[in-house]
Amino acid sequence: MAKTSTSFFCKNCGASSAKWVGKCPSCGEWNSFVEEVIHKEKEEFKSTWKESNKGRSNKPIAIKDVEEGNEIRIQIQDKELSRVLGGGIVPGSVVLIGGEPGIGKSTLLLQIALQFKDLKVLYISGEESEAQIKMRAERIPFSNDNCYLYTETSTQKIGKALKEAEPDIVVVDSIQTLQSDLIDSTPGSISQIKETAGDMIRFAKETGVPVFLIGHITKDGTLAGPKLLEHMVDTVLQFEGDRHHVYRILRSTKNRFGSTNEIGIYEMQSAGLREVSNPSEILISQRDEALSGVTISATLEGMRPLLIETQALVSAAVYGTPQRNSNGYDAKRLNMLLAILEKKCGLKMGLQDVFINIAGGLRIEDPGIDLGIVAAIVSSYENVSVDSKIAFIGEVGLSGEIRAVNRIEQRIAEAEKLGFKTVYLSKFNKLPSSNQKIKIIQVSKLDEMLSYLFG
């Protein structure tokens, strides 16, 4: 008879223990162990697909004797995803895409699957039926006769389907819905995620077929399941954005085959996700008249320079305690900038309500937009508009100094490309050697910049 046993697993890192413990010895989390029923068969699960690495020598080899070869990647039409992956899809790689419910993960991968004309794609869904997927595919302006649908959750049946179909690319939606017959626990549990993800990774490495996995996230914004899942895969992509806004950001948090400093930007439309090749033009609103409290800042999202619109509203505090609200910008950093303005520039910000907004629903953590935030606050405070052809680049220190930021050349080039006439930046930034047509004003103190703008 089969032997049935129970074991305890850490929800954070996936560590196992024969008995319950209060603190995980691996990751140090408290009260993270849960009990799960494990049903082990006498025969271990064996691969049902053909192996492509038979006959490979498995002997130690000196690193100097390893032959270098150019890695062949599968090229895709989606330039945003290709950039984030590092220049295409690596054969045999496993890519995990996580994001909030309804953000567009399934739409993105179905759209990618329909873009391949010469490759056979198997789309495995454990959440939707073929008819539901077909309805979504009809809205996407791509068609692929080599895209096959398979609705199943058992990895044993999926393994047989993979052997029969012999696809070139596999998409699994989602990894939390898969289950292995070798384990009695429910789908989505720690042991099931480890087992099913291990099966898909084993398939990818043995056959050289790339696999895309869709993963759910928890209320904390992290991928559901043990942290071990992120260590098992080759690439982890986070699909971010607000469901009430049309823009989505595809961000790489782990990539064994490329940089983690690249992002892709999409616009959600009725016909699917549209690539945004020049996001700066979209994030900057076109205004008919000059408005106070609006400035343009040059920032970096990954390796891509962006020009964003920073908006500020300053009004007299009606209630006793002034309000400090920030949307898309760090609230603690906003409080710091307000204290600097009051201490170093003599502005009575302690009696004012201050509201900050980053246009487009973006969340920016780059301190290089401090100068633009300060200019927007003073513009609203004085009710004086700032020229729409001025861009701001700089980090503000506690003593009111304007600090240099990195990759200043790319930020200036982006501002010049979009037709800006003037840019304010730190005096301590080394300017690029090439001649710039844009006017550059270098300042070292915050009050010096404000005297330029507002006299």
C-alpha positions as CSV (number, residue, x, y, z in Angstrom):
1,M,0.0,0.0,0.0
2,A,1.1,3.6,-0.6
3,K,2.5,5.3,2.4
4,T,0.7,8.5,3.5
5,S,2.5,11.0,5.7
6,T,2.3,14.6,6.7
7,S,5.0,17.2,6.7
8,F,5.3,20.9,7.7
9,F,6.3,23.5,5.1
10,C,7.3,27.2,5.5
11,K,5.0,29.5,3.5
12,N,7.8,31.9,3.0
13,C,10.8,29.9,1.8
14,G,9.4,26.4,1.4
15,A,11.6,24.7,4.0
16,S,10.2,21.4,5.3
17,S,10.2,19.9,8.8
18,A,8.9,16.7,10.3
19,K,7.2,18.7,13.1
20,W,5.8,22.2,13.6
21,V,8.3,24.9,14.7
22,G,7.6,28.4,15.7
23,K,10.5,30.0,13.8
24,C,11.7,28.8,10.5
25,P,15.4,27.8,10.7
26,S,16.0,28.8,7.1
27,C,14.5,32.3,6.7
28,G,13.7,33.2,10.3
29,E,10.0,33.9,9.8
30,W,7.7,33.3,12.7
31,N,4.5,31.1,12.6
32,S,5.0,30.4,8.9
33,F,4.9,26.5,9.0
34,V,1.7,24.8,7.8
35,E,0.9,21.1,7.7
36,E,0.3,19.3,4.4
37,V,-0.5,15.7,3.6
38,I,2.0,14.1,1.3
39,H,1.2,10.9,-0.6
40,K,4.4,9.3,-1.9
41,E,4.2,6.5,-4.5
42,K,6.8,3.7,-4.6
43,E,7.7,4.6,-8.2
44,E,9.0,8.2,-8.7
45,F,7.6,10.3,-11.4
46,K,9.5,9.8,-14.6
47,S,9.7,12.1,-17.6
48,T,7.3,11.3,-20.4
49,W,9.0,13.4,-23.0
50,K,12.1,12.7,-24.9
51,E,15.4,13.9,-23.6
52,S,17.6,16.1,-25.7
53,N,20.8,15.9,-23.7
54,K,21.5,12.2,-23.8
55,G,25.1,11.3,-24.4
56,R,26.3,14.5,-22.9
57,S,29.5,14.0,-20.9
58,N,28.9,14.7,-17.2
59,K,32.5,15.0,-16.2
60,P,34.3,17.9,-14.5
61,I,35.9,20.2,-17.0
62,A,38.3,23.1,-16.6
63,I,36.8,26.5,-17.1
64,K,39.5,27.3,-19.7
65,D,38.5,24.3,-21.8
66,V,34.8,25.4,-22.0
67,E,34.0,26.3,-25.6
68,E,32.4,29.7,-26.1
69,G,29.3,29.8,-28.3
70,N,26.9,32.5,-29.4
71,E,23.6,32.0,-27.7
72,I,20.8,31.7,-30.2
73,R,17.6,33.4,-29.0
74,I,14.1,33.1,-30.3
75,Q,13.1,36.5,-31.7
76,I,9.7,37.9,-30.9
77,Q,7.7,40.7,-32.5
78,D,7.0,42.3,-29.1
79,K,10.0,44.7,-28.7
80,E,9.1,45.6,-25.1
81,L,9.2,42.0,-23.9
82,S,12.3,41.3,-26.0
83,R,14.1,44.1,-24.3
84,V,13.1,43.0,-20.8
85,L,14.2,39.4,-21.5
86,G,17.6,40.6,-22.8
87,G,17.1,40.3,-26.6
88,G,14.7,37.4,-27.1
89,I,13.7,34.1,-25.6
90,V,16.5,31.7,-24.5
91,P,15.7,28.1,-25.5
92,G,15.1,26.0,-22.4
93,S,14.5,29.0,-20.1
94,V,11.7,29.3,-17.6
95,V,10.1,32.7,-17.2
96,L,7.7,33.5,-14.3
97,I,5.3,36.5,-14.8
98,G,3.5,37.8,-11.7
99,G,1.0,40.5,-11.2
100,E,-2.3,41.5,-9.6
101,P,-5.6,39.9,-10.8
102,G,-6.9,41.6,-13.9
103,I,-3.7,43.4,-14.7
104,G,-3.3,41.7,-18.1
105,K,-0.9,38.7,-17.6
106,S,-3.0,36.3,-19.6
107,T,-3.7,38.8,-22.3
108,L,0.0,39.6,-22.6
109,L,1.1,35.9,-23.0
110,L,-1.8,35.0,-25.3
111,Q,-0.9,38.0,-27.4
112,I,2.7,36.8,-27.5
113,A,1.6,33.2,-28.4
114,L,-0.5,34.5,-31.3
115,Q,2.4,36.5,-32.7
116,F,4.5,33.5,-33.6
117,K,3.9,32.4,-37.2
118,D,6.5,29.6,-37.7
119,L,6.6,28.2,-34.1
120,K,4.1,25.8,-32.4
121,V,2.8,27.2,-29.2
122,L,0.9,25.2,-26.6
123,Y,-1.2,27.4,-24.2
124,I,-2.1,25.4,-21.1
125,S,-4.8,26.9,-19.0
126,G,-6.1,25.7,-15.6
127,E,-8.4,28.7,-15.1
128,E,-10.4,29.2,-18.3
129,S,-12.1,27.1,-20.9
130,E,-11.2,27.0,-24.6
131,A,-14.2,29.1,-25.4
132,Q,-13.2,31.9,-22.9
133,I,-9.6,31.9,-24.3
134,K,-11.1,32.0,-27.8
135,M,-13.2,35.1,-26.9
136,R,-10.1,36.9,-25.7
137,A,-8.1,35.9,-28.8
138,E,-10.7,37.3,-31.1
139,R,-10.1,40.8,-29.7
140,I,-6.4,40.6,-30.3
141,P,-5.3,41.6,-33.8
142,F,-3.0,38.6,-34.3
143,S,-3.7,35.1,-35.6
144,N,-1.6,32.0,-35.4
145,D,-2.8,28.6,-36.7
146,N,0.0,26.9,-34.8
147,C,-1.3,28.0,-31.4
148,Y,-3.0,25.1,-29.5
149,L,-5.1,25.3,-26.4
150,Y,-5.1,22.7,-23.7
151,T,-7.2,23.0,-20.5
152,E,-5.8,20.7,-17.8
153,T,-4.4,20.9,-14.3
154,S,-2.8,17.4,-13.8
155,T,0.9,17.5,-14.6
156,Q,0.8,13.8,-15.5
157,K,-1.7,14.4,-18.3
158,I,0.1,17.6,-19.3
159,G,3.3,15.6,-19.6
160,K,1.6,13.2,-22.1
161,A,0.2,16.1,-24.1
162,L,3.6,17.7,-24.3
163,K,5.1,14.5,-25.7
164,E,2.3,14.2,-28.3
165,A,2.2,17.9,-29.3
166,E,6.0,18.6,-29.3
167,P,5.6,22.4,-29.0
168,D,8.3,25.0,-29.5
169,I,7.0,27.2,-26.7
170,V,4.8,26.4,-23.7
171,V,2.6,28.9,-21.7
172,V,1.1,27.8,-18.4
173,D,-1.7,29.8,-16.9
174,S,-1.3,29.6,-14.0
175,I,1.2,27.6,-11.9
176,Q,-1.0,27.8,-8.8
177,T,-3.7,25.8,-10.6
178,L,-1.6,22.8,-11.5
179,Q,-1.5,19.7,-9.3
180,S,0.5,16.5,-9.2
181,D,-1.2,13.1,-8.6
182,L,1.8,12.1,-6.4
183,I,0.8,14.6,-3.7
184,D,-2.5,14.7,-1.9
185,S,-2.5,18.3,-0.9
186,T,-4.7,20.8,-2.7
187,P,-3.6,22.9,-5.7
188,G,-1.8,26.0,-4.8
189,S,-0.3,24.6,-1.7
190,I,3.5,24.8,-1.1
191,S,4.2,21.2,-1.8
192,Q,2.1,21.2,-5.0
193,I,3.7,24.4,-6.3
194,K,7.2,23.0,-5.7
195,E,6.4,19.7,-7.4
196,T,4.5,21.1,-10.4
197,A,7.0,23.9,-11.0
198,G,9.8,21.3,-10.8
199,D,8.1,19.2,-13.4
200,M,7.8,22.1,-15.9
201,I,11.4,23.2,-15.2
202,R,12.6,19.7,-15.8
203,F,10.7,19.6,-19.1
204,A,12.2,22.9,-20.2
205,K,15.8,21.9,-19.4
206,E,15.6,18.4,-20.9
207,T,14.0,19.4,-24.2
208,G,15.2,23.0,-24.7
209,V,11.6,24.3,-25.0
210,P,11.1,27.7,-23.3
211,V,8.2,27.8,-20.7
212,F,6.3,30.8,-19.5
213,L,4.6,30.5,-16.1
214,I,1.9,32.9,-14.9
215,G,1.9,33.3,-11.1
216,H,-0.5,34.9,-8.7
217,I,0.6,37.4,-6.1
218,T,-0.4,37.8,-2.4
219,K,-1.9,40.8,-0.7
220,D,1.6,41.9,0.1
221,G,2.4,42.1,-3.6
222,T,4.8,39.1,-3.6
223,L,4.4,36.0,-5.7
224,A,2.2,33.4,-4.1
225,G,3.9,30.2,-3.0
226,P,7.4,29.6,-1.5
227,K,10.2,32.0,-2.2
228,L,12.0,28.9,-3.6
229,L,9.8,29.2,-6.7
230,E,11.6,32.4,-7.7
231,H,15.0,30.8,-7.2
232,M,14.0,27.8,-9.4
233,V,13.1,29.7,-12.5
234,D,15.5,31.6,-14.8
235,T,13.6,34.9,-15.1
236,V,11.1,36.6,-12.9
237,L,9.0,39.4,-14.4
238,Q,6.6,41.7,-12.5
239,F,3.6,43.1,-14.4
240,E,2.7,46.4,-12.6
241,G,0.1,49.0,-13.0
242,D,-3.2,50.4,-11.8
243,R,-6.3,48.8,-13.2
244,H,-7.8,52.3,-13.3
245,H,-5.1,53.5,-15.6
246,V,-4.3,52.3,-19.1
247,Y,-0.5,52.0,-18.7
248,R,1.3,48.8,-17.6
249,I,5.0,48.3,-16.7
250,L,6.7,45.0,-17.2
251,R,9.7,45.0,-14.8
252,S,12.4,42.3,-14.5
253,T,13.4,41.4,-10.9
254,K,15.6,38.5,-11.8
255,N,17.2,37.5,-15.2
256,R,19.9,34.9,-15.6
257,F,20.2,35.8,-19.3
258,G,20.1,39.6,-19.3
259,S,19.9,42.8,-17.3
260,T,17.4,43.5,-14.5
261,N,17.5,47.2,-15.3
262,E,15.1,47.1,-18.3
263,I,11.4,47.7,-18.3
264,G,8.7,47.5,-20.9
265,I,5.7,49.8,-21.1
266,Y,2.3,48.9,-22.5
267,E,-1.0,50.6,-23.0
268,M,-4.2,48.5,-22.3
269,Q,-6.7,48.9,-25.1
270,S,-9.8,47.0,-26.1
271,A,-7.8,45.1,-28.7
272,G,-5.1,44.0,-26.1
273,L,-1.9,45.5,-25.0
274,R,-0.1,48.0,-27.2
275,E,3.6,48.6,-27.0
276,V,4.6,52.1,-26.0
277,S,7.8,52.9,-27.8
278,N,8.1,56.5,-26.6
279,P,6.4,56.8,-23.2
280,S,7.6,60.4,-22.6
281,E,5.3,61.8,-25.2
282,I,2.3,60.1,-23.5
283,L,3.2,60.9,-19.9
284,I,3.5,64.6,-20.6
285,S,0.1,66.2,-21.1
286,Q,-0.5,68.8,-23.8
287,R,-1.7,72.0,-22.1
288,D,-3.5,74.9,-23.8
289,E,-2.3,77.5,-21.2
290,A,0.3,77.8,-18.6
291,L,-0.7,76.3,-15.2
292,S,0.9,76.7,-11.8
293,G,2.2,73.7,-9.9
294,V,3.1,71.6,-13.0
295,T,6.7,70.8,-14.0
296,I,8.6,68.3,-16.1
297,S,11.2,66.0,-14.5
298,A,13.7,63.6,-16.2
299,T,13.9,60.2,-14.5
300,L,15.0,56.7,-15.2
301,E,12.9,53.6,-15.2
302,G,15.4,50.8,-15.5
303,M,17.7,51.7,-18.3
304,R,15.1,53.9,-20.1
305,P,15.0,57.6,-19.6
306,L,11.5,59.1,-19.2
307,L,10.2,62.6,-18.9
308,I,7.3,62.7,-16.5
309,E,4.9,65.4,-15.4
310,T,5.0,66.2,-11.7
311,Q,2.0,68.1,-10.3
312,A,1.7,69.9,-6.9
313,L,-1.2,71.7,-5.2
314,V,-0.5,73.9,-2.2
315,S,-3.3,75.5,-0.3
316,A,-3.9,77.0,3.1
317,A,-4.6,74.3,5.8
318,V,-8.3,74.5,6.7
319,Y,-7.9,72.1,9.7
320,G,-5.4,72.2,12.4
321,T,-3.0,69.7,11.0
322,P,-1.8,70.2,7.4
323,Q,-2.3,67.4,5.0
324,R,0.5,65.7,3.2
325,N,-0.8,63.5,0.4
326,S,1.4,61.9,-2.3
327,N,0.4,59.8,-5.2
328,G,3.3,58.0,-7.0
329,Y,6.0,59.6,-4.9
330,D,7.5,58.7,-1.5
331,A,5.5,60.5,1.2
332,K,8.5,60.5,3.6
333,R,10.7,62.2,1.0
334,L,8.0,64.8,0.4
335,N,8.0,65.7,4.1
336,M,11.8,66.0,3.9
337,L,11.6,68.4,0.9
338,L,8.9,70.5,2.7
339,A,11.2,70.8,5.7
340,I,14.1,71.9,3.5
341,L,11.9,74.6,1.8
342,E,10.9,76.0,5.2
343,K,14.3,75.9,6.8
344,K,16.5,76.9,3.9
345,C,14.2,79.0,1.7
346,G,12.0,80.6,4.3
347,L,8.7,79.4,2.9
348,K,6.0,78.8,5.5
349,M,5.1,75.2,4.4
350,G,4.0,74.2,7.9
351,L,0.7,76.1,7.4
352,Q,-0.1,74.6,4.0
353,D,-1.8,71.5,2.7
354,V,0.4,69.9,0.1
355,F,-0.7,67.3,-2.5
356,I,1.7,65.7,-5.0
357,N,0.8,63.6,-8.0
358,I,2.9,61.8,-10.7
359,A,0.8,61.9,-13.9
360,G,0.0,58.7,-15.7
361,G,-0.3,56.5,-12.6
362,L,3.4,55.8,-12.3
363,R,5.3,55.3,-9.1
364,I,8.7,56.8,-9.1
365,E,11.5,56.1,-6.6
366,D,14.2,58.0,-8.4
367,P,15.6,60.8,-6.2
368,G,16.6,62.6,-9.4
369,I,13.1,64.1,-9.7
370,D,13.4,66.0,-6.3
371,L,14.2,69.3,-8.2
372,G,11.1,69.0,-10.3
373,I,9.0,68.3,-7.2
374,V,10.3,71.3,-5.4
375,A,9.8,73.5,-8.4
376,A,6.2,72.3,-8.7
377,I,5.5,73.0,-5.0
378,V,6.9,76.5,-5.1
379,S,5.1,77.2,-8.3
380,S,1.8,76.3,-6.7
381,Y,2.7,78.1,-3.5
382,E,3.5,81.4,-5.4
383,N,0.8,80.7,-8.0
384,V,3.3,81.4,-10.8
385,S,3.5,79.0,-13.7
386,V,6.8,77.4,-14.9
387,D,7.7,77.4,-18.6
388,S,6.5,74.1,-20.1
389,K,9.8,73.9,-22.1
390,I,11.9,73.6,-18.9
391,A,13.0,70.2,-17.5
392,F,14.5,69.5,-14.1
393,I,17.1,67.0,-13.1
394,G,18.6,66.8,-9.6
395,E,18.5,65.3,-6.1
396,V,18.0,67.7,-3.1
397,G,20.1,67.2,0.0
398,L,19.2,68.1,3.6
399,S,21.3,71.3,3.6
400,G,19.5,72.5,0.4
401,E,22.3,71.5,-2.0
402,I,21.5,70.0,-5.4
403,R,23.3,66.8,-5.8
404,A,24.4,65.1,-9.0
405,V,22.5,62.2,-10.5
406,N,23.7,59.3,-12.6
407,R,23.4,58.9,-16.4
408,I,22.9,62.6,-17.0
409,E,23.7,62.3,-20.7
410,Q,20.7,60.1,-21.4
411,R,18.3,62.3,-19.4
412,I,19.5,65.5,-21.3
413,A,19.2,63.7,-24.6
414,E,15.6,62.6,-23.9
415,A,14.7,66.2,-23.0
416,E,16.4,67.6,-26.1
417,K,14.7,65.0,-28.3
418,L,11.2,66.0,-27.1
419,G,11.9,69.7,-27.9
420,F,12.7,71.2,-24.4
421,K,14.7,74.4,-24.5
422,T,16.2,74.5,-21.0
423,V,17.2,72.0,-18.3
424,Y,18.1,72.7,-14.7
425,L,20.6,70.3,-13.1
426,S,23.3,70.1,-10.5
427,K,26.5,72.1,-10.7
428,F,28.4,69.0,-9.7
429,N,27.3,66.9,-12.7
430,K,29.9,66.4,-15.4
431,L,28.4,67.5,-18.7
432,P,28.7,65.4,-21.8
433,S,31.5,66.2,-24.1
434,S,29.3,66.6,-27.2
435,N,27.7,69.9,-27.9
436,Q,24.1,70.2,-26.8
437,K,21.6,72.4,-28.5
438,I,19.5,72.6,-25.3
439,K,20.4,75.3,-22.8
440,I,21.8,73.9,-19.5
441,I,21.6,75.9,-16.3
442,Q,23.7,74.4,-13.5
443,V,22.9,75.4,-9.9
444,S,24.4,74.3,-6.6
445,K,21.8,75.5,-4.1
446,L,18.0,75.3,-4.0
447,D,17.5,79.0,-3.3
448,E,19.7,79.7,-6.4
449,M,17.4,77.7,-8.6
450,L,14.3,79.4,-7.1
451,S,15.7,82.8,-7.7
452,Y,16.2,81.9,-11.4
453,L,12.6,80.7,-11.8
454,F,10.6,83.1,-9.6
455,G,13.0,86.0,-9.0
